[in-house]
Amino acid sequence: MLFVFIRFSRRMRDISILNTRKGIPIASDRTPKLINIADRTQDNLDSAKLKIAIYSHDTKGLGHMRRNLLISGKISSSFSNSSVLLITGSREINRFRIPEGVDCLTLPSYYKESDDNYKSRSLKVSLDEIVTLRSSIIKETLKSYSPDLFIVDYAAKGGLNELNKTLKYLRKYSSTLCVLGLRDILGDPKYVLKEWNRKKIVDFIDDHYDYVWVYADPGVYNMCEECNLPEQIQSKITFTGYLGHTDLADYKEKRNKYLNFDFSSKKIVLCVLGGGQDGIVLADKFAETKIPRGYVGLLLTGPYMSSKDKDRLRLKINKNPGIKLVEFIPDPIKLFNDAERIISMGGYNTVCELLANKKKALVVPRVNSRREQVLRAEKLSAMGLVDTILPHELSPEWLNEWLKKDIACTDSRSQINMDGLSRMPVLIKSIISENMAKQHNYRDVLSL
């Protein structure tokens, strides 16, 4: 018996060493994830009944939710028997097309105010109460759903730490693989490191996540180098490429559903504000801009712009016949293909869309302490892919001159990896296959 125990101990030590490798480290005090592989081999994963959950807190804007919708759509189209559960804090998800094989759990919502404080959006309860409620819902849902893979967008601990209990449970009791998905730029490196140190994010990621996917090309911005991330985080990171989205299926037939005016005889200048809650400066300047002859301006406000701001914009646009106002389109990519030029803020999703569709673009980034959008705009402008100007430098006259200026359209795909979406199924198959191999090795040890 002693001889068998020694063999077992040595074998477990060897597996621990072999499983610690760049990209997928396994802590020495943890056994491999024992996923249910009864109906799965590395050759039949495409048709396996995979269960995946994807989370975003969605306390401000549409970016996190839209990114997860893109990913869920790619997963569902690539794995025919997959089920994807989107967990979101935004009820606006009901205004978007939900892919086949995907369903949604909408949490009671709270939102971030301009001073970075949070508040319940609808329920007349305290912030602590709504966070506790959301935390319980998420944990009990994932305990019951038991996903093979859990992808968390941006916030490692969830909004206001609401994922802490869930991730601890999954780590201790489940076979779920956990992935943290990050956009290209989190913010100014000094800000990121300060926040991560204050919130002890590095140790938390190391303890609770198997992988970190950065939806970006390190040739544009290398998060590992810029933020000087420690080795235990770098070893988990895979740069997927940007999530370029160009799917325009059925768009021509559906266009009139979104727009009640004909613009077929004119070139389109599209001004996009993302969710719209902080785009009023750009919107005001665009609404006052004289649009060159032969063009029509479309101002897309987004669902979160206040009624007061929209009313003010309508008054301006009523005096400017060259511009039309569109309040909301579930997927603005439907207009990107038709637009001759695009003026936008510097959010990740919008920038991905204008790059993927090879558009002449002006990026007017949001300016705040994080400087995320400013850094993104500066990097892309330095590569000659977009023009950029800061909001306080912008004027209707400047916009008019930019619209009249001859601009070459650069193919971003020759300079930037935009294949993040198409790579997603490959990554998922890879990590599940690798974990299956670990499981087989572990079961071999148990049979000794």
C-alpha positions as CSV (number, residue, x, y, z in Angstrom):
1,M,0.0,0.0,0.0
2,L,2.9,2.4,0.8
3,F,4.4,1.7,-2.6
4,V,1.2,2.5,-4.4
5,F,0.8,5.7,-2.4
6,I,4.3,6.8,-3.3
7,R,3.7,6.1,-7.0
8,F,0.4,8.1,-6.9
9,S,2.0,11.1,-5.1
10,R,4.9,11.2,-7.6
11,R,2.5,10.9,-10.6
12,M,0.4,13.7,-9.3
13,R,3.5,15.9,-8.8
14,D,4.5,15.1,-12.4
15,I,1.1,16.0,-13.8
16,S,1.1,19.3,-11.9
17,I,4.5,20.2,-13.4
18,L,3.4,19.2,-16.9
19,N,0.2,21.2,-16.6
20,T,1.9,24.4,-15.7
21,R,2.7,25.9,-19.0
22,K,2.4,29.3,-20.7
23,G,-1.2,30.1,-21.3
24,I,-2.8,27.4,-19.1
25,P,-1.2,27.1,-15.6
26,I,-2.8,24.7,-13.2
27,A,-2.0,25.3,-9.5
28,S,-0.2,22.4,-7.9
29,D,-2.8,22.1,-5.1
30,R,-5.7,21.6,-7.5
31,T,-6.7,18.6,-9.4
32,P,-7.6,19.0,-13.1
33,K,-11.1,20.1,-13.9
34,L,-13.2,16.9,-14.3
35,I,-15.6,17.8,-17.1
36,N,-18.3,15.5,-18.3
37,I,-16.7,13.9,-21.4
38,A,-19.0,10.9,-21.8
39,D,-20.3,12.2,-25.2
40,R,-17.2,14.1,-26.2
41,T,-13.9,13.5,-28.0
42,Q,-11.6,16.0,-29.5
43,D,-13.1,15.1,-32.9
44,N,-16.8,15.6,-32.1
45,L,-16.7,18.9,-30.1
46,D,-18.4,20.7,-33.0
47,S,-21.6,18.6,-32.2
48,A,-21.1,18.2,-28.5
49,K,-23.7,19.6,-26.1
50,L,-21.6,22.4,-24.8
51,K,-23.0,24.7,-22.2
52,I,-21.5,28.2,-21.9
53,A,-22.4,31.1,-19.8
54,I,-21.2,34.7,-20.5
55,Y,-21.5,37.5,-18.0
56,S,-21.3,41.3,-18.2
57,H,-22.4,43.7,-15.4
58,D,-23.6,46.5,-17.9
59,T,-23.7,49.4,-15.5
60,K,-22.9,51.9,-18.2
61,G,-23.4,51.8,-21.9
62,L,-23.9,48.9,-24.3
63,G,-20.3,47.9,-25.0
64,H,-20.0,44.9,-22.7
65,M,-23.3,43.5,-23.7
66,R,-22.9,44.0,-27.4
67,R,-19.4,42.3,-27.3
68,N,-20.9,39.3,-25.5
69,L,-23.8,39.1,-28.0
70,L,-21.2,38.9,-30.9
71,I,-19.3,36.2,-29.1
72,S,-22.4,34.2,-28.3
73,G,-23.6,34.4,-31.9
74,K,-20.3,33.0,-33.1
75,I,-20.3,30.2,-30.6
76,S,-23.9,29.2,-31.4
77,S,-23.2,29.1,-35.1
78,S,-20.0,27.1,-34.7
79,F,-21.2,24.5,-32.2
80,S,-24.5,23.2,-33.5
81,N,-25.7,21.7,-30.1
82,S,-24.3,24.4,-27.9
83,S,-26.4,26.4,-25.3
84,V,-25.2,29.9,-24.4
85,L,-26.7,31.7,-21.4
86,L,-26.0,35.5,-21.4
87,I,-26.1,37.0,-18.0
88,T,-26.6,40.8,-18.3
89,G,-27.5,43.8,-16.2
90,S,-29.1,45.6,-19.2
91,R,-32.8,45.2,-20.0
92,E,-32.0,46.8,-23.4
93,I,-30.8,43.3,-24.5
94,N,-34.4,42.6,-25.4
95,R,-34.1,45.2,-28.2
96,F,-31.3,43.2,-29.9
97,R,-31.6,40.1,-32.1
98,I,-30.7,37.1,-29.9
99,P,-28.9,34.3,-31.8
100,E,-30.4,30.8,-32.0
101,G,-29.2,28.6,-29.1
102,V,-28.8,31.7,-26.9
103,D,-31.0,32.9,-24.1
104,C,-30.7,35.7,-21.5
105,L,-30.8,36.2,-17.8
106,T,-31.5,39.8,-17.1
107,L,-30.4,40.9,-13.7
108,P,-32.1,43.7,-11.7
109,S,-30.1,46.7,-12.9
110,Y,-28.0,49.4,-11.3
111,Y,-26.0,52.1,-13.1
112,K,-22.9,54.2,-12.7
113,E,-23.5,57.9,-12.2
114,S,-21.2,60.7,-13.5
115,D,-19.3,60.8,-10.2
116,D,-18.6,57.0,-10.4
117,N,-21.1,56.2,-7.7
118,Y,-23.7,53.4,-8.3
119,K,-27.4,53.5,-7.9
120,S,-30.3,51.1,-8.4
121,R,-31.9,51.8,-11.8
122,S,-35.5,50.9,-11.0
123,L,-36.0,49.0,-7.7
124,K,-36.5,51.1,-4.6
125,V,-33.8,49.3,-2.6
126,S,-30.3,50.1,-1.4
127,L,-27.3,49.4,-3.4
128,D,-26.2,46.7,-1.0
129,E,-29.5,45.0,-1.4
130,I,-29.5,44.9,-5.2
131,V,-25.8,43.7,-5.3
132,T,-26.7,40.9,-2.8
133,L,-29.7,40.0,-4.9
134,R,-27.8,39.9,-8.2
135,S,-25.0,37.9,-6.6
136,S,-27.4,35.3,-5.3
137,I,-29.2,35.0,-8.7
138,I,-25.9,34.5,-10.5
139,K,-24.5,31.9,-8.1
140,E,-27.7,29.8,-8.0
141,T,-28.2,30.0,-11.8
142,L,-24.7,28.7,-12.5
143,K,-25.0,26.0,-9.8
144,S,-28.0,24.8,-11.6
145,Y,-26.9,25.4,-15.2
146,S,-23.4,23.9,-14.6
147,P,-21.7,25.4,-17.7
148,D,-18.6,23.9,-19.3
149,L,-17.2,27.4,-19.8
150,F,-17.9,30.7,-18.0
151,I,-16.7,33.9,-19.8
152,V,-16.6,37.1,-17.7
153,D,-16.3,40.4,-19.6
154,Y,-13.9,43.0,-18.2
155,A,-14.6,43.0,-14.5
156,A,-12.8,40.0,-12.9
157,K,-14.9,40.2,-9.7
158,G,-18.0,41.3,-11.5
159,G,-19.8,44.6,-10.9
160,L,-19.2,45.6,-7.2
161,N,-17.7,42.2,-6.5
162,E,-20.9,40.4,-7.3
163,L,-19.1,37.4,-8.8
164,N,-16.9,36.6,-5.8
165,K,-19.1,34.0,-4.3
166,T,-19.9,32.4,-7.7
167,L,-16.3,32.1,-8.8
168,K,-15.3,30.7,-5.4
169,Y,-18.0,28.1,-5.7
170,L,-17.1,27.2,-9.3
171,R,-13.4,26.9,-8.3
172,K,-14.1,24.6,-5.4
173,Y,-17.0,22.5,-6.5
174,S,-17.5,22.6,-10.3
175,S,-15.8,21.5,-13.5
176,T,-16.4,24.9,-15.1
177,L,-13.5,26.5,-17.0
178,C,-13.4,30.2,-16.2
179,V,-12.2,32.8,-18.8
180,L,-11.7,36.5,-18.2
181,G,-12.3,38.5,-21.5
182,L,-10.7,41.9,-21.8
183,R,-10.9,44.6,-24.4
184,D,-7.7,46.0,-25.9
185,I,-7.1,48.9,-23.6
186,L,-8.4,49.0,-20.0
187,G,-7.2,52.5,-19.4
188,D,-4.1,54.5,-18.6
189,P,-1.5,52.0,-17.3
190,K,-1.0,54.0,-14.1
191,Y,-4.7,53.9,-13.5
192,V,-5.0,50.2,-14.2
193,L,-2.2,49.2,-12.0
194,K,-3.4,51.4,-9.2
195,E,-6.9,50.0,-9.4
196,W,-5.7,46.4,-9.7
197,N,-3.5,46.7,-6.7
198,R,-6.1,48.4,-4.6
199,K,-8.7,45.7,-5.4
200,K,-6.2,42.9,-5.4
201,I,-7.2,41.9,-8.9
202,V,-3.9,40.1,-9.8
203,D,-4.2,37.5,-7.1
204,F,-7.9,37.1,-7.7
205,I,-7.4,36.4,-11.4
206,D,-4.6,34.0,-10.6
207,D,-6.8,32.1,-8.1
208,H,-10.1,32.1,-10.0
209,Y,-9.5,32.1,-13.8
210,D,-8.0,29.5,-16.0
211,Y,-7.4,31.8,-19.0
212,V,-7.5,35.5,-19.9
213,W,-8.5,36.4,-23.5
214,V,-7.6,39.9,-24.7
215,Y,-9.7,40.8,-27.7
216,A,-7.0,42.7,-29.4
217,D,-3.8,42.7,-31.5
218,P,-0.6,43.3,-29.3
219,G,0.9,45.1,-32.4
220,V,-1.5,47.9,-31.7
221,Y,-1.4,47.9,-27.9
222,N,0.4,45.3,-25.8
223,M,-1.4,45.2,-22.5
224,C,1.2,43.0,-20.9
225,E,4.1,45.4,-21.7
226,E,2.2,48.7,-21.3
227,C,0.8,47.7,-17.9
228,N,3.8,45.7,-16.8
229,L,1.5,42.8,-15.8
230,P,3.1,40.2,-13.6
231,E,4.1,36.8,-15.0
232,Q,1.3,34.9,-13.4
233,I,-1.2,37.0,-15.4
234,Q,0.8,37.1,-18.6
235,S,1.1,33.3,-18.6
236,K,-2.7,33.1,-18.8
237,I,-3.2,35.6,-21.6
238,T,-4.0,34.9,-25.2
239,F,-4.4,37.8,-27.7
240,T,-7.3,36.8,-29.9
241,G,-7.3,39.6,-32.4
242,Y,-10.0,42.4,-32.5
243,L,-13.6,41.3,-32.7
244,G,-14.3,42.5,-36.3
245,H,-17.9,42.3,-37.2
246,T,-19.0,42.6,-40.9
247,D,-22.2,40.4,-41.0
248,L,-24.7,42.3,-43.1
249,A,-27.0,39.4,-43.9
250,D,-30.5,40.5,-44.9
251,Y,-29.6,44.1,-44.2
252,K,-30.9,45.6,-47.5
253,E,-34.3,44.0,-46.9
254,K,-34.5,45.2,-43.3
255,R,-33.1,48.7,-43.7
256,N,-36.5,50.4,-44.0
257,K,-37.5,48.9,-40.7
258,Y,-35.0,51.1,-39.0
259,L,-35.1,54.3,-41.2
260,N,-38.3,56.0,-42.3
261,F,-36.6,58.1,-45.0
262,D,-34.9,57.4,-48.3
263,F,-31.2,58.2,-48.6
264,S,-30.4,56.1,-51.7
265,S,-29.4,59.1,-53.8
266,K,-26.9,60.6,-51.3
267,K,-23.7,59.5,-49.6
268,I,-24.1,59.0,-45.9
269,V,-22.1,60.6,-43.1
270,L,-22.9,58.6,-40.0
271,C,-22.3,60.0,-36.5
272,V,-22.5,57.2,-33.9
273,L,-22.6,57.8,-30.1
274,G,-22.6,54.3,-28.7
275,G,-25.1,54.1,-25.9
276,G,-25.5,57.8,-26.0
277,Q,-25.3,58.7,-22.3
278,D,-22.1,60.7,-22.7
279,G,-22.1,61.6,-26.4
280,I,-23.9,65.0,-26.2
281,V,-20.8,67.1,-26.9
282,L,-20.1,65.3,-30.2
283,A,-23.8,65.2,-31.0
284,D,-24.2,69.0,-30.5
285,K,-21.3,69.8,-32.8
286,F,-22.5,67.4,-35.5
287,A,-26.1,68.7,-35.4
288,E,-24.7,72.2,-36.2
289,T,-22.4,71.1,-39.0
290,K,-23.1,72.1,-42.5
291,I,-23.2,68.8,-44.5
292,P,-21.5,69.1,-48.0
293,R,-23.7,68.8,-51.0
294,G,-24.4,65.2,-52.1
295,Y,-24.2,64.0,-48.5
296,V,-26.8,63.3,-45.8
297,G,-25.9,63.2,-42.1
298,L,-27.4,60.5,-39.9
299,L,-27.0,61.1,-36.1
300,L,-27.5,57.9,-34.2
301,T,-28.2,58.8,-30.5
302,G,-28.3,55.5,-28.7
303,P,-30.8,54.3,-26.1
304,Y,-29.3,55.9,-23.1
305,M,-29.3,59.5,-24.2
306,S,-31.6,61.6,-22.0
307,S,-34.9,62.9,-23.4
308,K,-33.8,66.4,-22.6
309,D,-30.7,66.0,-24.7
310,K,-32.6,64.4,-27.6
311,D,-35.2,67.2,-27.6
312,R,-32.4,69.8,-27.8
313,L,-30.8,67.9,-30.7
314,R,-34.2,67.8,-32.5
315,L,-34.5,71.6,-32.3
316,K,-31.1,72.0,-33.8
317,I,-31.6,69.4,-36.6
318,N,-35.0,71.0,-37.5
319,K,-32.9,74.0,-38.6
320,N,-30.3,71.8,-40.4
321,P,-31.9,70.0,-43.4
322,G,-28.8,68.1,-44.1
323,I,-29.1,65.9,-41.0
324,K,-31.5,63.3,-39.8
325,L,-31.8,61.9,-36.3
326,V,-32.1,58.2,-35.6
327,E,-32.7,57.3,-32.0
328,F,-31.8,53.6,-31.9
329,I,-30.8,50.7,-34.1
330,P,-30.1,47.4,-32.4
331,D,-27.1,46.7,-34.6
332,P,-25.5,49.9,-36.1
333,I,-23.3,47.7,-38.3
334,K,-26.4,47.7,-40.6
335,L,-25.6,51.3,-41.5
336,F,-21.8,51.0,-41.6
337,N,-21.8,49.4,-45.0
338,D,-23.7,52.2,-46.6
339,A,-21.8,55.1,-44.9
340,E,-19.2,57.0,-46.9
341,R,-17.7,58.4,-43.7
342,I,-18.2,57.7,-40.0
343,I,-17.7,60.0,-37.0
344,S,-17.8,58.2,-33.7
345,M,-16.6,58.1,-30.1
346,G,-13.8,55.8,-29.3
347,G,-15.5,52.8,-27.7
348,Y,-14.1,49.4,-28.4
349,N,-17.1,48.0,-30.3
350,T,-17.7,50.9,-32.6
351,V,-14.0,51.2,-33.4
352,C,-13.9,47.5,-34.3
353,E,-16.8,47.9,-36.6
354,L,-15.5,50.9,-38.5
355,L,-12.1,49.1,-38.9
356,A,-13.6,45.9,-40.0
357,N,-15.7,47.7,-42.6
358,K,-12.7,49.7,-43.9
359,K,-14.4,53.1,-43.4
360,K,-13.0,56.7,-43.5
361,A,-13.4,57.5,-39.9
362,L,-13.0,60.3,-37.4
363,V,-12.8,59.3,-33.8
364,V,-13.7,61.8,-31.1
365,P,-12.8,59.9,-27.8
366,R,-14.3,60.3,-24.5
367,V,-11.9,62.1,-22.2
368,N,-11.8,61.0,-18.5
369,S,-9.3,59.8,-16.0
370,R,-9.0,56.4,-17.5
371,R,-8.1,57.7,-20.9
372,E,-9.1,54.4,-22.5
373,Q,-10.7,55.9,-25.6
374,V,-8.0,58.6,-26.0
375,L,-5.2,55.9,-26.0
376,R,-7.1,53.8,-28.5
377,A,-7.7,56.8,-30.8
378,E,-4.0,57.9,-30.6
379,K,-2.7,54.4,-31.4
380,L,-4.9,53.9,-34.4
381,S,-4.3,57.5,-35.6
382,A,-0.5,56.9,-35.4
383,M,-1.0,53.9,-37.7
384,G,-3.0,56.0,-40.2
385,L,-6.2,54.0,-39.7
386,V,-8.4,56.9,-38.4
387,D,-8.3,60.6,-37.9
388,T,-8.9,61.8,-34.3
389,I,-9.6,65.1,-32.5
390,L,-10.4,65.7,-28.8
391,P,-13.9,66.9,-27.9
392,H,-12.9,70.4,-26.7
393,E,-11.0,71.0,-30.0
394,L,-14.1,70.1,-32.1
395,S,-16.3,72.6,-33.9
396,P,-19.0,72.5,-36.6
397,E,-16.6,74.3,-38.9
398,W,-13.8,71.8,-38.3
399,L,-16.2,69.0,-39.1
400,N,-17.3,70.6,-42.3
401,E,-13.7,70.9,-43.4
402,W,-13.0,67.3,-42.5
403,L,-16.0,66.1,-44.5
404,K,-14.8,68.0,-47.6
405,K,-11.2,66.7,-47.3
406,D,-10.1,63.9,-49.5
407,I,-9.2,60.9,-47.3
408,A,-7.7,57.6,-48.4
409,C,-9.3,54.5,-47.0
410,T,-6.8,52.1,-45.4
411,D,-7.4,48.4,-45.2
412,S,-7.0,47.8,-41.5
413,R,-6.8,44.0,-42.0
414,S,-3.4,44.4,-43.6
415,Q,-2.1,46.0,-40.4
416,I,-4.2,44.6,-37.6
417,N,-5.5,41.2,-36.7
418,M,-9.3,41.5,-36.9
419,D,-10.0,37.8,-36.6
420,G,-11.0,37.6,-33.0
421,L,-14.5,36.4,-33.7
422,S,-13.5,33.7,-36.2
423,R,-10.8,32.5,-33.7
424,M,-13.3,32.1,-30.9
425,P,-14.5,28.5,-31.7
426,V,-10.8,27.4,-32.2
427,L,-9.9,28.7,-28.7
428,I,-12.9,27.1,-27.1
429,K,-12.1,23.7,-28.7
430,S,-8.5,24.1,-27.7
431,I,-9.1,24.7,-24.0
432,I,-11.8,22.0,-23.7
433,S,-9.7,19.5,-25.5
434,E,-6.7,20.3,-23.3
435,N,-8.7,19.9,-20.2
436,M,-10.1,16.6,-21.5
437,A,-6.5,15.4,-21.9
438,K,-5.7,16.4,-18.3
439,Q,-8.8,14.6,-17.1
440,H,-7.7,11.4,-18.9
441,N,-4.2,11.7,-17.3
442,Y,-5.7,12.3,-13.9
443,R,-8.0,9.2,-14.2
444,D,-5.0,7.2,-15.3
445,V,-3.4,8.1,-12.0
446,L,-6.5,7.1,-10.0
447,S,-6.4,3.7,-11.6
448,L,-2.9,3.0,-10.3
